[in-house]
Structures are given as C-alpha cells and as structure tokens.
Amino acid sequence: MTQTLPNPGADGDRAVGYAGACDVAIVGGGLVGTSLAVALQDTPLRVALIEAAPPPQSEASWDERCIALNDASRRIFLALGVWEALRAEAEPILATHISERGRFGVSHFEAAEAGLEALGYNVPLRAIGKALERRVSQAPRLALFRPARVCGLARGDAGVRLDLETSGGRRTLEAKLAVAADGARSALREWLGIEAQTRDYAQQAIVTAVRLSRPHRGVAYERFTPDGPLALIPKPGLAMSLVWTTPQAWVERRMGWSEAEFLAAAQEAFGGRLGRFLELGRRWAYPLTRVLSERLTAPRVVFVGNAAQTLHPVAAQGFNLGLRDVAALAELLAEAADPGEAELLSAYERRRAQDRDRVADLTDLMVRAFSNRAPVLAQARHWGLVAVDLLPPLRRAVLQQHLGHLGLPRVS
Ligand SMILES: Cc1cc2nc3c(=O)[nH]c(=O)nc-3n(C[C@H](O)[C@H](O)[C@H](O)COP(=O)(O)OP(=O)(O)OC[C@H]3O[C@@H](n4cnc5c(N)ncnc54)[C@H](O)[C@@H]3O)c2cc1C
C-alpha cells in the first residue's frame, strides 16, 4: 500500500486529489462514524470518512428527533471536546420515573443519588450532528469522501481495498482497517458473510413533541401501557419529546389522527401527572427492528454503532452504546502499531461484547415483557418495578446501567 497523506480540497468532497491510502477508513458518517472521526483526529493516524449522503445543507437536513444521552455519553463527548457545543441545547434529565398503566408499581431514580447534576441530557439530534460536523470541518488531516458510497470490499493480509462510487466516478481506497459504521443494514457485514440476528418487533416509534400545562421539572417518564410504551423526555420550557411505541397495525391510524385526537389519546395513555397536553409537534414514524451482528470484528474490519447492534429505542440506549464502541475503539487505536492487527481486533471484541450483550438483552426483555398481556407477566412486571425501586443492590445495578458507566472505557 502507498503511504500518501490526504490532500484536502474544498468543502463537500475534501478527498479531491486524495491518493488512495489511509490507516483507518470509516464507512458511514452517521452520528457514530462521525464521532469516531472526531475521536481519531488528534492521533497520528490517517483517517478517511466515507458517507453516502451529501453534506447537510440546512437545518431541515437533520432528523427531528432528540437523543437522550446518558452520563457516560456526556463524559465521552466532554473528552472529545464536543460537549461544550451541545450544552446550550442539552436539557438535563434530573430524574426518571418508570410505571405501568393500571398498576401502582413504580421505579424512580434521581440524579442526586448518583452524585450527579443530571442522569443524562435530552439533546436534539440536529445539535449533535452540527457539533460533530463543525469538528469534522476543522480536521484538516481527515479525508472526507461525501457523497460517496462504498460498493465493494476486498481483503488482504495487510489491509482492505474499498471500491467507492463518488460524484466524480469510481475510485479505490486502501486502508489498514475498515470500520463499518454503515448502520443497521450494513453492506460490509453482508459482503463479509457475517450473520445477524434480526427481530422485527412489528412496531413503529411515533416521535413528536408536546407542550404541557405543567412544568416537567426535569423528570423523564416511561409509561408502559397495553398499547405500547410511551416515553416523555424533558425539553426546554413546558415542552417534552414524546416517543410512542405503536403496534404496526395502528401506525397509519395514529399518524392520521388530527392534533386534538392524538393529544387526547396520548393524554389518556399517559394520565394526568403532567397536567394537560396542549400542543403537538410534527409526527415522525420509525420502524423498529433489532439487528445484532454475530461478530463485532472480522480480519481488518470492525463494527460499531448500529452496524454492530441496532436496538429498540424503549430504553434510549442505541447511540449511547455506539458512542461507547467509539470510545473503546479510539482508545485501542491510539496505542496500536498497526490499526488492523489481530490483537487489536480481539481486544475490541473482548471489551465490547459484554456491554453490548447486556444492553441488547435488557432492552429486548423490556420490550417483550411489557408487550405481553398475560396476567402472570403483569404480576412479574409489577414486582419487578417495585423490587428495582426498593432493593438497594438491584437499584444500584440498574442505575449504573442506566448511566452507561458499566461499559465506559478508560478514555473518558
Ligand atoms: C425513534 C428512535 C429514537 C431513538 N432515541 C435514542 C435515544 O434517545 N438515545 C440513544 O442513545 N439512541 C437512540 N436511538 C438510536 C440512535 O438513533 C441510533 O443508535 C444511532 O443514530 C445510530 O447511528 P449510526 O451512525 O450507528 O447509524 P446510522 O445513523 O444508520 O448511520 C449510518 C450511515 O452510514 C451511511 N452509509 C450506509 N451505507 C453506506 C455505504 N455503503 N457507503 C457510505 N456510507 C454508507 C448512511 O448514509 C448513514 O449516514 C433512537 C432510535 C430511534 C429509531
């Protein structure tokens, strides 16, 4: 492989004139791939980021969702120098309240018991995207291929060769390590013949915002109902993000309701704890599947974020977990002589497997346990919530999991 450094060009396709070899090629510039590019920018590694979508042109380019970042993610973003840019738009989550409609069992956590100012922060995805984008635009050594789609991969002992379709035609890029950050339907995973366990939940998440008649006081609510969980997460002022998991058969109807009908139904499902639901934002629907890659690495390739594991959003863990993938990988890469060496890949797999299996299993358990109407399970759920609330060791374990601290590498 050649050793030529990137030759950044103008905005958009900074890879103009790039000679075709790097140390680490990140395939996919979503939140996770871009976070990794930022994490590696102060290392001596020559990094390329390849993203199929064109650069965001305006505010409207971003997904309208908010992302609930846990404390571990705040720490990682702080270490990456991204947190300051998010702070102004990050609404603190001071407490969480988990309950089931029609039952009195409740779990309640407060930031103070963890010795923290906040358990986490609800941040517009747009703000995270913009903050990462700014950092990427200030990284002169990063070779940015965008829009460019990776359309083929070949592996040798010393590295990989990626085939790229760019606006200027086809080109190849060699790398010692390819990082698959290409999302739930990872093409890299498919080309490498790595199996994935897939579960279609036959549900969609309807995401919107509501304005309330009472202040939320920084409390995030997860309310399980027979018709799917409904989460309300603090936004500035009297607003909250609303994520309503909806059985597939009802999605069209719920999406088609008038604002008044939707508000009345959401209010009925949630109850009166936050006063009246007064106003509704725009609605978006996201199909929900779980995709777990059977491997986190293959020779000269590593999987991060949704390409490694795509989870149901019920516990707001997907991006938080992906960011811990990034932190662990960045820490290993900073010390590696060869970024694609087998020892590094096994170390990554060892470090990430436990955290990701635990979070994936717990999230799936929550979805399935709370989607089941059998009376025996209703009793188990009820006592489960009571036990989590009252038993100190269980409470501590759940809190640590919630904060993301159990999977936090040394870097943060
Ligand atoms: C309704 C909902 C609410 C959520 N809420 C939360 C939350 O509160 N907290 C939380 O932690 N997580 C949450 N998540 C999960 C979170 O959104 C995802 O985990 C995260 O966005 C995944 O990012 P990613 O970069 O791994 O993948 P993606 O966002 O899928 O990015 C993959 C990128 O790869 C690019 N790409 C794909 N193929 C190629 C190719 N061949 N060549 C070049 N580029 C390619 C794509 O264009 C894309 O930009 C939520 C998810 C949903 C659906």
The ligand as a Tripos MOL2 file, in Angstrom:
@<TRIPOS>MOLECULE
LIG
   53    58     1     0     0
SMALL
NO_CHARGES

@<TRIPOS>ATOM
      1 C1        -37.1920    6.6150   17.3730 C.3       1 LIG1
      2 C2        -35.7710    6.4540   17.8390 C.ar      1 LIG1
      3 C3        -35.3590    7.1030   18.9890 C.ar      1 LIG1
      4 C4        -34.0530    6.9270   19.4530 C.ar      1 LIG1
      5 N1        -33.6790    7.5460   20.6200 N.ar      1 LIG1
      6 C5        -32.4500    7.3140   21.1090 C.ar      1 LIG1
      7 C6        -32.0520    7.9000   22.3530 C.ar      1 LIG1
      8 O1        -32.7970    8.6600   22.9730 O.2       1 LIG1
      9 N2        -30.7900    7.6150   22.8380 N.ar      1 LIG1
     10 C7        -29.9340    6.7900   22.1500 C.ar      1 LIG1
     11 O2        -28.8150    6.5580   22.6400 O.2       1 LIG1
     12 N3        -30.2730    6.2490   20.9620 N.ar      1 LIG1
     13 C8        -31.4990    6.4890   20.4370 C.ar      1 LIG1
     14 N4        -31.8470    5.9410   19.2260 N.ar      1 LIG1
     15 C9        -30.8360    5.1410   18.4730 C.3       1 LIG1
     16 C10       -29.9190    6.0440   17.6290 C.3       1 LIG1
     17 O3        -30.6840    6.9150   16.8280 O.3       1 LIG1
     18 C11       -29.0140    5.1790   16.7500 C.3       1 LIG1
     19 O4        -28.4280    4.1740   17.5350 O.3       1 LIG1
     20 C12       -27.9090    5.9810   16.0950 C.3       1 LIG1
     21 O5        -28.4190    7.1020   15.4240 O.3       1 LIG1
     22 C13       -27.1240    5.0770   15.1170 C.3       1 LIG1
     23 O6        -26.1230    5.8160   14.4680 O.3       1 LIG1
     24 P1        -25.1270    5.0970   13.4300 P.3       1 LIG1
     25 O7        -24.1970    6.1930   12.9860 O.co2     1 LIG1
     26 O8        -24.5580    3.8560   14.0070 O.co2     1 LIG1
     27 O9        -26.0350    4.5950   12.2350 O.3       1 LIG1
     28 P2        -26.8490    5.4290   11.0620 P.3       1 LIG1
     29 O10       -27.4320    6.6280   11.6840 O.co2     1 LIG1
     30 O11       -27.7280    4.4360   10.4530 O.co2     1 LIG1
     31 O12       -25.6840    5.8890   10.0850 O.3       1 LIG1
     32 C14       -25.1490    5.0520    9.0900 C.3       1 LIG1
     33 C15       -24.5830    5.9410    7.9930 C.3       1 LIG1
     34 O13       -23.8930    5.1340    7.0490 O.3       1 LIG1
     35 C16       -24.1440    5.6250    5.7600 C.3       1 LIG1
     36 N5        -23.9320    4.5000    4.8230 N.ar      1 LIG1
     37 C17       -24.6090    3.3380    4.7660 C.ar      1 LIG1
     38 N6        -24.0970    2.5310    3.8220 N.ar      1 LIG1
     39 C18       -23.0530    3.1960    3.2630 C.ar      1 LIG1
     40 C19       -22.1200    2.8830    2.2310 C.ar      1 LIG1
     41 N7        -22.1560    1.7080    1.5690 N.pl3     1 LIG1
     42 N8        -21.1860    3.8010    1.8920 N.ar      1 LIG1
     43 C20       -21.1260    5.0040    2.5470 C.ar      1 LIG1
     44 N9        -21.9850    5.3430    3.5470 N.ar      1 LIG1
     45 C21       -22.9490    4.4490    3.8950 C.ar      1 LIG1
     46 C22       -25.5830    6.1120    5.8000 C.3       1 LIG1
     47 O14       -25.8400    7.0820    4.8020 O.3       1 LIG1
     48 C23       -25.6590    6.6880    7.2100 C.3       1 LIG1
     49 O15       -25.3730    8.0680    7.2440 O.3       1 LIG1
     50 C24       -33.1440    6.1050   18.7290 C.ar      1 LIG1
     51 C25       -33.5510    5.4670   17.5610 C.ar      1 LIG1
     52 C26       -34.8560    5.6410   17.1110 C.ar      1 LIG1
     53 C27       -35.2850    4.9240   15.8500 C.3       1 LIG1
@<TRIPOS>BOND
     1     1     2 1
     2     2     3 ar
     3     2    52 ar
     4     3     4 ar
     5     4     5 ar
     6     4    50 ar
     7     5     6 ar
     8     6     7 ar
     9     6    13 1
    10     7     8 2
    11     7     9 ar
    12     9    10 ar
    13    10    11 2
    14    10    12 ar
    15    12    13 ar
    16    13    14 ar
    17    14    15 1
    18    14    50 ar
    19    15    16 1
    20    16    17 1
    21    16    18 1
    22    18    19 1
    23    18    20 1
    24    20    21 1
    25    20    22 1
    26    22    23 1
    27    23    24 1
    28    24    25 2
    29    24    26 1
    30    24    27 1
    31    27    28 1
    32    28    29 2
    33    28    30 1
    34    28    31 1
    35    31    32 1
    36    32    33 1
    37    33    34 1
    38    33    48 1
    39    34    35 1
    40    35    36 1
    41    35    46 1
    42    36    37 ar
    43    36    45 ar
    44    37    38 ar
    45    38    39 ar
    46    39    40 ar
    47    39    45 ar
    48    40    41 1
    49    40    42 ar
    50    42    43 ar
    51    43    44 ar
    52    44    45 ar
    53    46    47 1
    54    46    48 1
    55    48    49 1
    56    50    51 ar
    57    51    52 ar
    58    52    53 1
@<TRIPOS>SUBSTRUCTURE
     1 LIG1         1 GROUP 0 **** ****
